Amino acid sequence: MYAHIDLLKAARVALGLSQSELAILSGVSPRTLFRVEKGDGPIGSIHKVQNALEGIGVKFLPERPERGPGMFLPHEWRQRTLEKLAEAKRR
């Protein structure tokens, strides 16, 4: 499932990540992440951002007739986020 662009930004904010930090985790430039969050990014970059967030444990929920799309943050989200960010910075 491909997450809605608004959910990618909402997940970043909910995790307490800056655009620069999510760019590092995603393997894209901060400028590209800015474009992704505006809805103007390349599809490959959108997938990289979504994959990075899912790697932390974010689950994107599909839209249903009774509600719009959503997301679920893992219980240990802060620790996972810090571990993934440290690992990405070492690369």
Secondary structure, 3 states (H helix, E strand, C coil): CCCCHHHHHHHHHHHCCCHHHHHHHHCCCHHHHHHHHHCCCCHHHHHHHHHHHHHHCCEEECCECCECCEEECCCCHHHHHHHHHHHHHHC
